[in-house]
Amino acid sequence: MDAIAISSLALNILLGLLILMYIFRIIMTWYPQIPLKQFPYSLITFPTEPLLFVLRKLIPPIGGIDISPVIGVGIFSLLREMLLGQQGILTMMQ
């Protein structure tokens, strides 16, 4: 395997994990009594919170509903598709 293929695989795994974490974060919002700072929930909270903090500043909760995790999934899905999709930037380089 060449360097581009290895980096594409690593990036694909990383972006897939981030999308999965944001999906778990969406599910965690359905249960407001979950202690987000305690293990094992902190494994999802700490990596996702920096982007969610910025997104909440740009788009405040609408009617008490926080849509920032949904936007996070959209951002990383779009990024994954643009870089690694069928006509993605890194796919075309291989």
N, C-alpha and C positions, 0 to 999 in steps of 0.2 A: 504494500500500500504506500502511496506517496503522501506527502505532507498535507496536501489539500484534502484528500480523502479522510485522513485521520482527524484533521481539524473539523471537517464537516460532520463526521460522526460524533465527535465530542460536543460540538455546538448543538447538534440535533438532540442529543441526550440532555444537555443542560436546559435548552429551551423547553423540551418536553417535561422535565421536572418542574420548571417554573410554572408552566401552564397547569400542571397537576396540583401544585401548591396553591395557586390562586383558586382553583376549583374547590379544593378543601377549605380554603378561606371563605368562599361563598357559602359552603355548607355550614361552616362554623358560625356564620352570622345568623343562621336560623335558630341557634341555641344561645341566646345572650348570657346565660348563666355559666357558660364555659369559662374557666379561669385561663385566659390567654397567656399569662406569664408563667404558667406552671408546665412542667414536662408532662406529657409529650406535645402539648399544644404549642409550646414555645418553638418547637422545631418548624412549625408552619408560620407562626407569627413573626419571628425576628427576621427571616429573609424577605418576607413580603411587605412588611410595614414601611420601609423607606419609600417605595413607590406609592403605596396607598396614602401615605402622609401628604405627598405632593399632589396626588390626584384629588384628595379631599379638599385641599386648598383651592384647586381650580374648579372642581365641581362638588359643591356641598351636597349633603344628603337631601334627596328630593322627597318631601312628605315623610320624613323620618326614615327613609330607606336609603342605605348607603350602596350606591351602584359602583363604587370605585373598584371592588374586586372583579366585577364583570368587565370593566374597562381594562384592567390589568390582563385578564385572559385574552381580550381582543388585541391588545398591544403585542403580547408575546406570540400569539398565533399569527398575526400579520407579519411580524419580524421573521418568524420561522418560515413562513411561506415565501417571503421575498428573498430570503437567503438560501433556503434549502428545498423549495418547492420544485415542481416539474420544470419550470422555466426560471428558477432562482439564480441569483448571482453566482453562488458557489457551485451550483449544479452545472452551469454553463462552462465553468472553468475546468471541469474534469474531462 
